[in-house]
Amino acid sequence: MGTGPVVAIVAVAVVVAVLIVFTRRRADLRESEESSYQKGLDALIAGDREAALKHLALTVREDPRNVDAYVKLGNLLRERGQTKQAIQIHRELLVKRRLPAGVRSEVAKNLALDYAEARRWADVIRQVRELPRGERSDERMLALARDAYEAVGDFDRAIARHRDILKSGKSEEPSLGVYRAHAAVLALERGDSVRARSEFQTALKEDPAAAVASLYLGDIAAGAGDLERATGYWMKLVADRPDCAHLVFDRLEKAYYELGDFGRMMSIYQDVAAKAPTSVHTHRGLSRMLERKGDIEGAIEAAREAVKHEGDTLAGHRQLVDVLVRSERFEEAARAAEELLSARALAGDEHPCPACGRRREKPGWRCPHCGAWTDAC
């Protein structure tokens, strides 16, 4: 055999060896990539966000073509509050990749969520508008657009998006009347009392669950110096929702005092106590009224009734201690104070948000901290 065939055989053998090594390395790399990706998915399913983040980050370094790993990595970063990095990942996928239509829409939705987490509301609106029409009707995107319009003060569009959400028939979102009342509170915070008054009035017609709108309508009237109209609105809340009456007791006391009809509060407290016998604030107010009339025993009895129904507030205990001290019944006051100090109580009279536990500074239908919908009372 000549040297030519030998050289050829050797060359072929070298090429085959190189191909085998290269193929094995590719197989090993592919196995490593699949392993990292699968570990990331498994960690997500198990709820181990830290492990998922580590494995998905490794996956995208080893295989930049794995779009799903990028998407999930961006979502995890958003959950961790690293919105800048999440936005960068999702935006680059849209700009630099040719993605199938369905994948592109999903990435765009996640980018909208990133913007919302970063409170970049104008970008949320733009991003949702760029979605295909069918994707914009996704309830999650409708809610996102509603919240964005709400944040920028475009209440007409916010209310329209909420109406669209309700049309799906599947939503657990509040009624249109309740949402309208919520939007009216936000308009009032922006100083637009005319818009707020109109929305509150419409909300009351649409849904009795928006009854607390009467409180704000009374506040608007009182701010304009019309106490007669204000007390009318506040008394409407008392009549419609006795369990919410405590929200307007202080307002009514002040207004009737200024109107020279302070004695009317006695009958109001007695009437509400009959309709809502477990209302701590009602018995507390009745106790104050009875004490002013000189009926100390009646005041103490009403205060003890407030304590009986007290849950996580100290209003009843405080009233009982106060009336006992003012009537110079110090030993009883000391015992009541001891009960007060040992009671399991929160730091104020308002109930915390059931979702996040933080306190609401004023009555409303949605927690300003976490966005959960709550009972305005």
N, C-alpha and C positions, 0 to 999 in steps of 0.2 A: 504494500500500500504506500503510495507516495505521500510526500509531506503535505500536499494540498488537501487531500481528504481528511488528514489528521487535524490540520488547522481548522477546517470547517467543522469537524465534529467537536473540537474543543470550544470553538466559538459558540456553537449551538448549545453546548452544555453550560457555558457561562451564562448565556441569555436565559436558559431555562432556570438556572439557579437563582439568577437575579429576579426573575418573574415570581419564583416560588417565595423568595424572601419578601418581595414587595407585597405579594398577595397575602402572605401570612400577617405582615404588619398591618395591612389594610383591614384584614379580618379581626386582628387583635384590637385595632383602633375602633372598628365598628362595634365590637363587643363591649369595649370600654364605654363608648358613647351610649349605646343602648342601656348599659348597666347604670350609668349616671342618670340618664333620663328616667328609666324605670324606677330607680331609687327615689328620684324627685317626686314622681307621681305617687309612689307608695307612701312617702312621707306626707304628702298633701292629704291623702285619704286618711292617714292616721292622725292628722291634725298637728303634726310636728312641723311648724312653719320654718323654724331655723334650719332643720335638716333639709327640707325641701328647697330653701333658698340656696344652700351650699351646693346641692347636687345639680340644680338647674343652672346655677352660675357656671359650674364645671362643664355642663352639657353644651352651653352656647359657646364656651371657649374652644371646646373640642370640635364642635360641629355648628358653625355659624348659620347653616341652612335650616336648622331646626326652629321653625317659626313658632310652633306651639310652646316650646321651651322659653322663647323670648317673651311671648304673651304672658305666660304664667309667672315668669320672673318679674315682669313689670307689675303685675297685680300684687305680688307679694311685697314688692317695694312700696307700693301705694299703701298697703295695709300697715306697713311699718312707719308710715309718715314720710317716707322718702319720695315725695311727689315729684321733685325735680328729675330724679333718675328714672322714675316710672314714665314720666312724660317723654323724656328723651328716647327711651327704648321703644315705646309705642309709636311715637312720631316718626322715628327713623324707619320703622317697619313699613309705614305707609308711604314714605317718601322714596326709600331706596329699594324696595322689593316689588316685584310683580306678583301680586297675590291673587288667588281665586276670589271671586266676588264675595262669597260667604265669609271667607277668612278675613278679607279686607273690612267688611262691615263689623265683624266681631272686634277686630283691633281698634277700629274707629270708635266703637262704643266704649271700649276700655279707656281710650284716650279721653273721652268725654268724662268718664268717671274720675280720671286723674285730675282733670281741670277742676272738677267740682270739689275734690278733696283739697285742692290748692286754693279754692275759693276764687278761681279765675272765671267768673260767671259769664263775661262776654265771650270768652273762648268756648265755654260750654254751649252757649246758644249757637255760635257759629258751627261748632262740631256737629251738634245734633241736626242742624239745618242741612248739613252736607250729606247726611245719611240718605239712602234711598227711601222713598216714601213709605214703603212697607216696614222698613226698619224703624222709622221715626214713630210709628204707631205702637211699637213695643212699649208696654206699660212702664217698664223701668226707664226708658228714654223719655216718655211723656212726663214722668214724675221729676226727672232730672231737669227737663226744660222748664217745667212749672216752677221748680225751686230757683232756677237761674233767673227767670223773669221776675219772680218775687223779690229776689235779692237786688235786682237793679231798679225795682220800683215800677215795672211794667205790669200793673195788676190786671189790666184787661186781658193780656195774653196769658198771664198766670191762671186766671179764672177759666179761660177757654181751655187750657191744657188740663185743668182739673176736671172739667166737664168731659173731655175726651177720655180721661182715665175711667170715669164712672160709666161711660158707655160700654166698656168691655164687660161689665156685669160680674167680673171676677174679683174686683179690687176690694181690699179691706180699708180703703181710704175713707175719710169721713164724707158726709153728704155735702152737696154743693153749698147749702146754707151755712154749714159750720165752716167750710173753707172760706166762704165769702166773709164771714165774721172775722176769721183769722187774718185775712188780707186787709180788712178794715182796721184792725189793730196796728198793722204795719204802716198803713197809710197815715194813721193818727200819729205814729211815732215820727213820721217824716214831716209832720206839721200840716198835713192836708186834711183838716177837719171836715171840710165840705164833702170830699170824696168818702171819708170814713163814715160820716153820718148817713149818706146815701146807701152805702154797702151794708151798714148795720141794720138799717130799716128794711132793706130787701132780704137780708139774712133771716130776720125775725119772721117774715112772711113765708119763707121757704122751709124753715125747719124749727120746731120748738126746741130742739137741742142747742140752738144758738141763743138761748134765753139770756145768757150773760151779756149779750149785745146791749141789753137795756141798761146795764151798769155804765157802759161807755157812752151811750146816748145821754144818760143823765149827767155824766161828767162834762160832755160837750155843752149841754144846756146850762149847767152851773157855771162853766167857764165864760159863757156869754151873759151871765148875770140873771138868768131866768130860773130862779129856784123853784117856782111852782111847777114848771115843766120838768125840771130835774127830779123833784120828788115823785112826780107822776111816773117817770120812767123807772125809778128805783123801786117804787111800790109795785110796778108791773112785774119786776123780777121777783119780789117777795111773794106775789100772788101766783106766778107761774112756776117758780121753783123754790118752795120754802126751804129746801135743803141748801140752797145757795144764798139765802137771805143774809147770812152773816157778812157777805161781801159788801153790803150797802148799809149795815147798821150805823157805823161811824158817820157815814155821809148823811144819813137821815137825821141822826141826832143833831149834827151841826146845822143842817138846813132848817129843821123845825125850830131849833133854838133861835136862829136868825129871823125866822118867820113869826116868832112869838107863839109858837104852838108846840112847845117841847113836851107837854103832857101827853101828846098823841103817841109818843114812843112806848108808853106803858101798854096801851092796847095792842100795838104792833107786836111787841115782844110776847105778850100773852097769847095772841092769836097764832104766831109762828110756833111757839112752844107746844101748843095744842096739835098743830099739824106736823111738826118735826120734833118730837119729844126727846130725841137723842142729840139735838144740836147743842154743842157746848157753848158756842158763841151766843146763842139765844138766851140760855139760862144765865150766862155771865152778864149780858146786857140787862136782863130783867132784874138781876141782883143789884146792879148799879142804880137802876131806877127806883127800886124799893128802898134802897139806902137813902137816896135823896129825899124820899117822902118821909123818912124817919121810921120806916118799918124794918128795924134791924133784924128781927127774927125771920121775917120773910126774905130779907136779903141773904141771910146766912143759909136759909133753906134752899134758895135758888142757886147759890154758889155751890152748895153740896151736891145739888142735882147736876150741875155742870161737871163737877169732879167725877161723879158716878159714871158719866158717859165719856169721860176723857180717854182718848187713846194715846196718840204720840205727841200731844201738845201739853203746855203748862198753863193755858189760859184759865181754866177753872180753878186750879190750885192757887194761882196768883190772886184771883178775885176773892177767894175764900180767906186767904191770909190778910189781904188788904182790909176787908170789911171787919174782920175780927180785931185787927190792930186798931182801926179807927174807932171801934166801939169799946176799946180798952179791955178786951177779953184775951189777955196776953197768953195765958196758959194754953187756951185752945189754939191761938195763933201759932204758938211754938210747935204744938203737935202737928198742925196742918203744914207748917214749914218743913218739919222733919219728913212728912210724907212727900212733900214736893221735892225735896233733895234726893230722896231715895227712888223717886219715880223714874221709870225708863222713859226718857223724853228726848226730843230733838231740840234744836237751838231756837226754834221760833214757832209761829202759829200756822205757817203754811205747809202743806204736805209736799214731800219731795216727788220728783218725777218717778213713776214706777219703773221706768226703763233704765235711767242712769243714776237715780238717787239724788240728783242736784236740785236745789230749790228754785222755784219760780218766784220772781220778784213781784209779779202782778198776775191777775187772772188771765188765762188764755187757753187756747185749745191745742197748742203745740209747744212742746218743750223747746226753749230757745237754745238749749245746749246740745241735745242729741237728735232733735227733730221728731221725737215720738209724739203721737197724738194722744192727748189725755183729756180727762173731764175738766172743764174750765172751772168747776167749783172746787 
